[in-house]
Amino acid sequence: MGKLENSVDLWHTRIHASASAPGVLSDLSLTRPESDPRMEHLMSPVRATTGAARSAALLNPIDLLEYTRFAGEEILAGRYPFVRFDPDERWHQRLYRDRRVDLWLISWLPGQGTQLHDHGGSSGAFTVLSGELSEATYRPHTRSQSEQVHLAGTGFGFGAHYIHDVRNVTDRPAVSVHAYSLPLERMNFYDLNESGELELVATAVTDDPEPAPELIREVGIGAA
């Protein structure tokens, strides 16, 4: 793993350093470019493998998983060398975006996770680069959640109506790559009531998988 391993091993140092150098952890997360120029030339081969001729076509979960695996291999090889860790929120950085796909790098310190959510009609995929992530997936036919653990080197693709939450429940940091098609435009957030029914509690119009609090609008409780 090389540089990424070193980055993970130094996360305590970086958190400590942020107290005296506030920009250390957040310098990349202050901007959200349409596409990181460091990834442009790296994405050409995977664009070809997923059908560049279909430039207007959406990508299916298998295509998206291929994107995340390819980007992960490039990151692990040191061609995109920096990953940040933020004790206050999950650090994330857009790696690439075009009209079909949006690609993100996300880090997870122990205890960090998401709320139960969907992706506003976008399909998606993720690959874990280091550490491990736990995922709870909502199963509408049983009104319940199923749990699974994704280890480093594994990935998963999902369709447009998928609802889940993702967490780092270990004592080590984790890093993952996520892709969405269409690029994110909206996210919805849910809770389960006592009957196991899904209830919509908030929504956000956002192109960011970690929407800012001011973009999240609470809604009246009701069955989704």
C-alpha positions in Angstrom: 0.0 0.0 0.0 3.0 2.3 0.4 1.9 6.0 0.7 -1.6 5.3 1.7 -0.5 3.0 4.5 1.9 5.8 5.7 -0.9 8.3 5.5 -3.2 6.1 7.6 -0.5 5.4 10.2 0.0 9.2 10.6 -3.6 10.1 11.3 -3.0 10.8 15.0 -0.1 13.2 14.1 -2.3 15.0 11.6 -5.2 15.5 14.1 -2.7 16.7 16.7 -1.1 19.1 14.2 -4.5 20.6 13.2 -4.7 22.3 16.6 -1.7 24.5 15.8 -2.2 24.5 12.0 -5.9 24.7 11.3 -5.5 24.3 7.5 -3.7 21.0 7.6 -6.8 18.7 7.6 -9.2 20.9 5.6 -7.1 22.5 2.8 -8.5 20.1 0.2 -12.0 20.1 1.4 -12.4 23.9 1.1 -12.9 23.6 -2.6 -15.1 21.3 -4.7 -13.7 21.4 -8.3 -15.8 19.9 -11.1 -12.8 17.5 -11.6 -9.4 17.2 -10.0 -6.9 17.7 -12.8 -4.6 15.1 -11.2 -7.3 12.5 -12.1 -8.1 13.6 -15.6 -5.4 11.6 -17.4 -5.9 8.6 -15.1 -9.5 8.2 -15.9 -9.0 7.8 -19.7 -8.5 4.0 -19.6 -11.5 3.3 -17.4 -13.7 5.6 -19.5 -12.8 3.5 -22.5 -13.6 0.2 -20.7 -17.0 1.5 -19.7 -17.9 2.6 -23.2 -16.7 6.1 -24.0 -18.8 5.9 -27.2 -21.9 5.9 -24.9 -21.0 9.4 -23.7 -24.6 10.3 -22.8 -25.4 6.9 -21.2 -25.7 6.4 -17.4 -23.4 3.9 -15.8 -24.7 0.8 -14.2 -23.5 -0.5 -10.8 -21.0 -2.8 -12.4 -19.5 0.1 -14.4 -19.4 2.2 -11.3 -17.7 -0.5 -9.3 -15.0 -0.6 -12.1 -14.5 3.1 -11.7 -14.0 2.9 -8.0 -11.6 -0.1 -8.3 -9.5 1.6 -11.0 -9.3 4.9 -9.0 -8.4 2.9 -5.9 -5.6 1.1 -7.6 -4.2 4.5 -8.7 -4.4 5.9 -5.2 -2.8 2.9 -3.6 0.0 3.1 -6.2 0.8 6.6 -5.0 -0.5 8.5 -8.1 -2.9 10.4 -6.0 -0.9 10.6 -2.8 -2.9 12.5 -0.3 -5.7 11.5 2.0 -6.7 13.6 4.9 -8.4 12.7 8.2 -10.7 15.2 10.1 -11.8 14.5 13.6 -14.9 16.7 13.2 -16.4 15.2 10.1 -15.6 12.7 7.3 -13.0 14.3 5.0 -13.9 14.0 1.4 -12.6 15.2 -2.0 -14.1 15.0 -5.4 -11.6 13.2 -7.8 -13.5 13.4 -11.0 -16.9 14.5 -12.5 -18.4 14.5 -16.0 -22.1 14.5 -17.0 -22.3 10.7 -16.4 -20.3 10.1 -13.2 -19.1 11.6 -10.0 -16.1 10.1 -8.2 -15.2 10.9 -4.5 -12.4 9.9 -2.1 -13.7 9.7 1.6 -11.8 9.0 4.8 -13.4 7.6 8.0 -12.0 7.9 11.5 -13.2 5.5 14.1 -16.8 6.2 15.1 -17.6 8.3 12.0 -20.5 7.3 9.8 -23.6 8.3 7.9 -27.3 8.5 8.6 -29.6 6.1 6.8 -29.9 7.7 3.3 -30.5 7.2 -0.4 -28.8 9.0 -3.3 -31.7 10.8 -4.9 -32.2 8.4 -7.8 -28.5 7.9 -8.6 -26.9 4.5 -8.8 -23.6 4.1 -7.0 -20.6 1.9 -5.9 -17.8 2.1 -3.4 -14.5 0.3 -2.9 -12.7 0.2 0.5 -9.0 1.0 0.1 -7.9 0.6 3.7 -9.5 -0.4 7.0 -13.0 -1.7 7.0 -16.5 -0.3 6.8 -19.8 -1.6 8.2 -22.9 -1.1 6.1 -26.6 -1.4 7.2 -29.0 -1.8 4.2 -32.7 -1.3 4.5 -34.8 -4.2 3.3 -38.3 -3.0 2.5 -39.9 -6.5 2.1 -38.9 -7.4 5.7 -39.0 -3.8 7.2 -35.5 -4.4 8.6 -31.8 -3.7 8.1 -29.2 -6.2 7.1 -25.6 -5.8 8.2 -22.4 -6.5 6.3 -18.7 -5.7 6.6 -16.6 -4.5 3.7 -12.9 -5.2 4.1 -10.0 -3.5 2.4 -9.9 -4.5 -1.3 -13.7 -5.2 -1.5 -16.4 -3.2 -3.2 -20.1 -3.1 -3.8 -22.4 -1.6 -6.5 -26.0 -0.6 -5.9 -29.0 0.7 -7.9 -30.9 3.9 -7.9 -33.3 3.1 -5.0 -30.8 1.7 -2.6 -31.0 2.9 1.1 -28.2 2.3 3.5 -25.8 3.8 6.1 -22.1 3.3 6.4 -19.9 3.4 9.5 -16.4 2.8 10.8 -17.0 0.8 13.9 -13.4 -0.3 14.3 -10.5 1.4 16.1 -8.6 2.1 12.9 -9.2 4.7 10.2 -10.6 3.7 6.8 -10.5 5.1 3.3 -12.9 4.5 0.4 -13.7 5.6 -3.1 -17.3 6.3 -4.2 -18.9 6.8 -7.6 -22.4 7.9 -8.6 -24.3 8.1 -11.9 -25.9 10.4 -12.5 -23.7 12.7 -10.4 -25.4 13.4 -7.1 -28.2 16.0 -7.2 -30.2 15.1 -4.1 -30.1 12.9 -1.0 -32.8 11.8 1.3 -32.3 10.8 5.0 -34.4 8.4 6.9 -35.2 6.8 10.3 -37.0 3.6 11.1 -40.0 3.8 13.4 -41.0 1.3 16.0 -42.8 -0.8 13.4 -39.7 -1.0 11.2 -41.3 1.3 8.6 -39.1 3.8 6.8 -39.7 7.5 7.6 -38.3 10.4 5.6 -36.8 12.9 8.1 -34.7 15.2 5.9 -33.7 16.0 2.3 -30.9 17.9 0.7 -30.4 19.3 -2.8 -26.7 18.7 -3.1 -24.0 17.4 -5.4 -21.8 16.6 -2.4 -22.1 13.2 -0.6 -21.4 15.0 2.7 -23.9 17.9 2.4 -23.4 21.0 4.5 -25.8 21.3 7.4 -27.4 24.4 5.9 -28.4 22.3 2.8 -30.3 19.7 4.8 -34.0 20.4 5.2 -36.0 18.6 7.8 -39.4 17.4 6.7 -42.5 16.2 8.5 -42.3 12.7 9.8 -44.2 10.3 7.4 -43.8 6.9 5.8 -41.5 7.0 2.8 
